[in-house]
Amino acid sequence: MKKIRVLIVDDHILIREGLRKVLSMEPEIEVTSEATDGQEAIELSRKMEVDIILLDINMPKVNGITACKIIKEENPHIGIIALTIHDQEEYLFELIRSGISGYILKDVCPDQLIKTILGVAGGQSFLPPSLIAKVFKEFNRISEQPRQQFNPGLTERETEILQELVSGKTNKKIALRLFISEKTVKNHLTNIFQKLNVSDRTQAALIAIKNNLVKL
């Protein structure tokens, strides 16, 4: 079985060692490398095969938000999970716009960390329960603002897949639901992302909800 290749990015060695020790207990995960700041993370993402990046937000030189934007622009297939000690919504919305797939606090339990990595690797997104209410509050605020009609030109099938994505289904579950292959789902998602001008599932869901492209 192919392992999920993880890059750990944090400027504190104790945090990196702790994360590596926790992840070493999961047979499906392999920690391929570590970085001490955002710039090093960017460089490693260009050189190495990486599936998931555990990315600290507050780092010297290049912070996590900037690193996330650059990495997702160059390698949109990499799932990025933000690590932070702050349960603050301004980080959350900026990170969502930057392309993260997950957002967890550093005091998360080991089981939840592993579950999040496995979920993001499988195409899911994760937000801590304490922040979900804030996300919906922001959705409501956005929906109350006047906006121009947005028509990205999605096909009927692409709209169906976007609807399933917003409901939180993985590629496998979408394929089963619509009686198509996972490869076909991935191809449709690539087209959807291009039409919405986004790089990942979380951003696509935000755009879809903001512009009433799907039903909630």
C-alpha positions as a Markdown table, in Angstrom:
| # | Residue | x | y | z |
|---|---|---|---|---|
| 1 | Met | 0.0 | 0.0 | 0.0 |
| 2 | Lys | 1.3 | 3.4 | -0.9 |
| 3 | Lys | 1.9 | 5.5 | 2.1 |
| 4 | Ile | 0.8 | 9.1 | 2.6 |
| 5 | Arg | 3.9 | 11.3 | 2.4 |
| 6 | Val | 3.9 | 14.0 | 5.0 |
| 7 | Leu | 6.1 | 17.1 | 5.3 |
| 8 | Ile | 6.2 | 18.7 | 8.8 |
| 9 | Val | 6.8 | 22.4 | 8.9 |
| 10 | Asp | 7.4 | 24.2 | 12.3 |
| 11 | Asp | 10.2 | 26.3 | 13.7 |
| 12 | His | 10.2 | 24.5 | 17.0 |
| 13 | Ile | 12.2 | 21.3 | 17.1 |
| 14 | Leu | 10.2 | 19.8 | 20.0 |
| 15 | Ile | 6.9 | 20.3 | 18.0 |
| 16 | Arg | 8.5 | 18.6 | 15.0 |
| 17 | Glu | 9.8 | 15.7 | 17.0 |
| 18 | Gly | 6.5 | 15.3 | 18.8 |
| 19 | Leu | 4.6 | 15.2 | 15.5 |
| 20 | Arg | 7.0 | 12.8 | 13.9 |
| 21 | Lys | 6.7 | 10.5 | 16.9 |
| 22 | Val | 2.9 | 10.5 | 16.8 |
| 23 | Leu | 2.7 | 10.0 | 13.0 |
| 24 | Ser | 5.2 | 7.1 | 13.2 |
| 25 | Met | 2.6 | 5.1 | 15.0 |
| 26 | Glu | 0.3 | 5.2 | 11.9 |
| 27 | Pro | 1.3 | 2.6 | 9.2 |
| 28 | Glu | -0.4 | 4.5 | 6.4 |
| 29 | Ile | 1.7 | 7.6 | 7.0 |
| 30 | Glu | 5.4 | 8.3 | 6.3 |
| 31 | Val | 7.1 | 11.5 | 7.4 |
| 32 | Thr | 9.4 | 12.2 | 4.5 |
| 33 | Ser | 11.0 | 15.5 | 5.7 |
| 34 | Glu | 10.9 | 18.5 | 8.0 |
| 35 | Ala | 11.2 | 22.2 | 7.5 |
| 36 | Thr | 11.9 | 25.0 | 9.9 |
| 37 | Asp | 10.2 | 27.9 | 8.1 |
| 38 | Gly | 7.9 | 28.7 | 5.2 |
| 39 | Gln | 10.7 | 29.3 | 2.7 |
| 40 | Glu | 12.2 | 25.9 | 3.4 |
| 41 | Ala | 8.7 | 24.3 | 3.0 |
| 42 | Ile | 8.3 | 25.9 | -0.4 |
| 43 | Glu | 11.7 | 24.6 | -1.6 |
| 44 | Leu | 11.0 | 21.1 | -0.3 |
| 45 | Ser | 7.6 | 21.0 | -1.9 |
| 46 | Arg | 9.3 | 21.7 | -5.3 |
| 47 | Lys | 12.0 | 19.0 | -4.8 |
| 48 | Met | 10.1 | 16.2 | -3.1 |
| 49 | Glu | 7.0 | 14.1 | -3.7 |
| 50 | Val | 4.6 | 15.3 | -0.9 |
| 51 | Asp | 0.9 | 14.4 | -0.3 |
| 52 | Ile | 0.2 | 16.4 | 2.9 |
| 53 | Ile | 2.0 | 19.3 | 4.6 |
| 54 | Leu | 1.5 | 20.0 | 8.3 |
| 55 | Leu | 2.1 | 23.8 | 8.2 |
| 56 | Asp | 2.7 | 26.0 | 11.2 |
| 57 | Ile | 1.3 | 29.5 | 10.8 |
| 58 | Asn | 3.6 | 31.7 | 12.8 |
| 59 | Met | 7.2 | 31.2 | 11.5 |
| 60 | Pro | 10.2 | 33.4 | 10.8 |
| 61 | Lys | 11.2 | 34.4 | 7.2 |
| 62 | Val | 8.1 | 33.3 | 5.4 |
| 63 | Asn | 5.0 | 32.6 | 7.5 |
| 64 | Gly | 2.6 | 29.8 | 6.9 |
| 65 | Ile | -0.1 | 31.8 | 5.1 |
| 66 | Thr | 2.3 | 33.0 | 2.5 |
| 67 | Ala | 3.9 | 29.6 | 2.1 |
| 68 | Cys | 0.5 | 28.0 | 1.7 |
| 69 | Lys | -0.4 | 30.4 | -1.2 |
| 70 | Ile | 2.8 | 29.7 | -3.0 |
| 71 | Ile | 2.7 | 25.9 | -2.6 |
| 72 | Lys | -0.9 | 25.6 | -3.6 |
| 73 | Glu | -0.3 | 27.7 | -6.7 |
| 74 | Glu | 2.6 | 25.5 | -7.8 |
| 75 | Asn | 1.3 | 22.2 | -6.5 |
| 76 | Pro | -2.5 | 22.3 | -6.1 |
| 77 | His | -2.7 | 18.5 | -5.5 |
| 78 | Ile | -0.8 | 18.9 | -2.1 |
| 79 | Gly | -3.2 | 18.9 | 0.9 |
| 80 | Ile | -2.2 | 21.5 | 3.5 |
| 81 | Ile | -3.2 | 21.3 | 7.1 |
| 82 | Ala | -2.6 | 24.4 | 9.1 |
| 83 | Leu | -1.2 | 24.1 | 12.6 |
| 84 | Thr | -1.8 | 26.9 | 15.1 |
| 85 | Ile | -2.0 | 27.6 | 18.8 |
| 86 | His | -4.6 | 30.3 | 18.1 |
| 87 | Asp | -8.3 | 29.6 | 17.7 |
| 88 | Gln | -8.8 | 32.8 | 15.7 |
| 89 | Glu | -11.1 | 33.3 | 12.8 |
| 90 | Glu | -8.9 | 35.9 | 10.9 |
| 91 | Tyr | -6.3 | 33.1 | 10.4 |
| 92 | Leu | -9.1 | 30.7 | 9.3 |
| 93 | Phe | -10.6 | 32.8 | 6.5 |
| 94 | Glu | -7.2 | 33.9 | 5.2 |
| 95 | Leu | -6.0 | 30.3 | 5.2 |
| 96 | Ile | -9.2 | 29.1 | 3.4 |
| 97 | Arg | -8.6 | 31.7 | 0.7 |
| 98 | Ser | -5.0 | 30.5 | 0.5 |
| 99 | Gly | -6.1 | 26.9 | -0.1 |
| 100 | Ile | -5.9 | 24.9 | 3.1 |
| 101 | Ser | -7.7 | 21.6 | 3.4 |
| 102 | Gly | -7.6 | 21.4 | 7.2 |
| 103 | Tyr | -7.1 | 23.6 | 10.2 |
| 104 | Ile | -6.2 | 22.1 | 13.6 |
| 105 | Leu | -4.9 | 23.4 | 16.9 |
| 106 | Lys | -1.6 | 22.1 | 18.2 |
| 107 | Asp | -3.2 | 20.7 | 21.3 |
| 108 | Val | -5.3 | 18.3 | 19.3 |
| 109 | Cys | -5.2 | 14.7 | 20.4 |
| 110 | Pro | -3.0 | 12.3 | 18.4 |
| 111 | Asp | -6.0 | 10.3 | 17.1 |
| 112 | Gln | -7.6 | 13.4 | 15.7 |
| 113 | Leu | -4.4 | 14.5 | 14.0 |
| 114 | Ile | -4.1 | 11.2 | 12.3 |
| 115 | Lys | -7.8 | 11.1 | 11.3 |
| 116 | Thr | -7.4 | 14.6 | 9.8 |
| 117 | Ile | -4.4 | 13.6 | 7.8 |
| 118 | Leu | -6.1 | 10.5 | 6.5 |
| 119 | Gly | -9.2 | 12.4 | 5.7 |
| 120 | Val | -7.5 | 15.2 | 3.8 |
| 121 | Ala | -5.5 | 12.6 | 1.9 |
| 122 | Gly | -8.8 | 11.1 | 0.9 |
| 123 | Gly | -10.1 | 14.4 | -0.4 |
| 124 | Gln | -12.0 | 15.6 | 2.6 |
| 125 | Ser | -11.6 | 19.0 | 4.5 |
| 126 | Phe | -11.5 | 19.5 | 8.2 |
| 127 | Leu | -12.3 | 22.4 | 10.5 |
| 128 | Pro | -12.5 | 22.2 | 14.3 |
| 129 | Pro | -16.0 | 22.3 | 15.7 |
| 130 | Ser | -15.2 | 25.5 | 17.6 |
| 131 | Leu | -14.7 | 27.3 | 14.2 |
| 132 | Ile | -17.6 | 25.9 | 12.2 |
| 133 | Ala | -20.1 | 28.4 | 13.7 |
| 134 | Lys | -17.8 | 31.2 | 12.7 |
| 135 | Val | -17.6 | 29.9 | 9.1 |
| 136 | Phe | -21.3 | 29.8 | 8.8 |
| 137 | Lys | -21.6 | 33.3 | 10.3 |
| 138 | Glu | -19.2 | 34.5 | 7.6 |
| 139 | Phe | -21.3 | 32.7 | 4.9 |
| 140 | Asn | -24.4 | 34.5 | 6.1 |
| 141 | Arg | -22.7 | 37.8 | 6.1 |
| 142 | Ile | -21.5 | 37.3 | 2.6 |
| 143 | Ser | -24.9 | 36.1 | 1.4 |
| 144 | Glu | -26.5 | 39.3 | 2.7 |
| 145 | Gln | -24.2 | 41.5 | 0.6 |
| 146 | Pro | -25.4 | 42.5 | -2.9 |
| 147 | Arg | -23.4 | 40.8 | -5.7 |
| 148 | Gln | -23.3 | 40.4 | -9.4 |
| 149 | Gln | -24.7 | 37.2 | -11.0 |
| 150 | Phe | -21.9 | 34.7 | -11.2 |
| 151 | Asn | -22.1 | 32.1 | -13.9 |
| 152 | Pro | -18.9 | 29.9 | -14.2 |
| 153 | Gly | -20.5 | 27.8 | -17.0 |
| 154 | Leu | -20.6 | 24.5 | -15.1 |
| 155 | Thr | -22.2 | 21.6 | -16.9 |
| 156 | Glu | -25.1 | 19.7 | -15.3 |
| 157 | Arg | -22.7 | 16.9 | -14.2 |
| 158 | Glu | -20.2 | 19.3 | -12.8 |
| 159 | Thr | -22.9 | 21.0 | -10.8 |
| 160 | Glu | -24.0 | 17.6 | -9.4 |
| 161 | Ile | -20.4 | 16.8 | -8.4 |
| 162 | Leu | -20.0 | 20.3 | -6.8 |
| 163 | Gln | -23.2 | 19.7 | -4.8 |
| 164 | Glu | -21.8 | 16.4 | -3.5 |
| 165 | Leu | -18.5 | 18.1 | -2.7 |
| 166 | Val | -20.2 | 20.8 | -0.6 |
| 167 | Ser | -22.1 | 18.1 | 1.3 |
| 168 | Gly | -18.7 | 16.7 | 2.4 |
| 169 | Lys | -18.5 | 13.5 | 0.3 |
| 170 | Thr | -15.1 | 12.1 | -0.7 |
| 171 | Asn | -14.3 | 11.3 | -4.4 |
| 172 | Lys | -15.0 | 7.7 | -3.7 |
| 173 | Lys | -18.5 | 8.4 | -2.3 |
| 174 | Ile | -19.2 | 10.8 | -5.1 |
| 175 | Ala | -18.3 | 8.2 | -7.7 |
| 176 | Leu | -20.6 | 5.6 | -6.0 |
| 177 | Arg | -23.4 | 8.2 | -5.7 |
| 178 | Leu | -23.3 | 9.2 | -9.4 |
| 179 | Phe | -22.3 | 5.7 | -10.7 |
| 180 | Ile | -19.0 | 6.9 | -12.3 |
| 181 | Ser | -15.4 | 6.2 | -11.6 |
| 182 | Glu | -13.2 | 8.0 | -9.2 |
| 183 | Lys | -10.9 | 9.0 | -12.1 |
| 184 | Thr | -13.9 | 10.6 | -13.8 |
| 185 | Val | -14.8 | 12.5 | -10.6 |
| 186 | Lys | -11.2 | 13.8 | -10.4 |
| 187 | Asn | -11.3 | 15.0 | -14.0 |
| 188 | His | -14.6 | 16.8 | -13.4 |
| 189 | Leu | -13.2 | 18.4 | -10.2 |
| 190 | Thr | -10.2 | 19.7 | -12.2 |
| 191 | Asn | -12.6 | 21.4 | -14.7 |
| 192 | Ile | -14.7 | 22.7 | -11.8 |
| 193 | Phe | -11.6 | 24.2 | -10.1 |
| 194 | Gln | -10.5 | 25.9 | -13.3 |
| 195 | Lys | -13.9 | 27.4 | -14.0 |
| 196 | Leu | -14.2 | 28.7 | -10.4 |
| 197 | Asn | -10.6 | 29.9 | -10.4 |
| 198 | Val | -9.8 | 28.0 | -7.2 |
| 199 | Ser | -7.2 | 25.4 | -6.3 |
| 200 | Asp | -8.9 | 23.0 | -3.9 |
| 201 | Arg | -12.2 | 21.6 | -2.5 |
| 202 | Thr | -12.5 | 24.1 | 0.4 |
| 203 | Gln | -12.3 | 27.1 | -1.8 |
| 204 | Ala | -14.7 | 25.5 | -4.3 |
| 205 | Ala | -17.2 | 25.0 | -1.6 |
| 206 | Leu | -16.9 | 28.6 | -0.4 |
| 207 | Ile | -17.4 | 29.9 | -3.9 |
| 208 | Ala | -20.3 | 27.6 | -4.5 |
| 209 | Ile | -22.1 | 28.6 | -1.3 |
| 210 | Lys | -21.3 | 32.3 | -1.7 |
| 211 | Asn | -22.8 | 32.4 | -5.2 |
| 212 | Asn | -25.7 | 30.0 | -4.7 |
| 213 | Leu | -24.3 | 27.5 | -7.2 |
| 214 | Val | -25.6 | 24.6 | -4.9 |
| 215 | Lys | -28.4 | 24.0 | -2.5 |
| 216 | Leu | -27.7 | 23.9 | 1.2 |
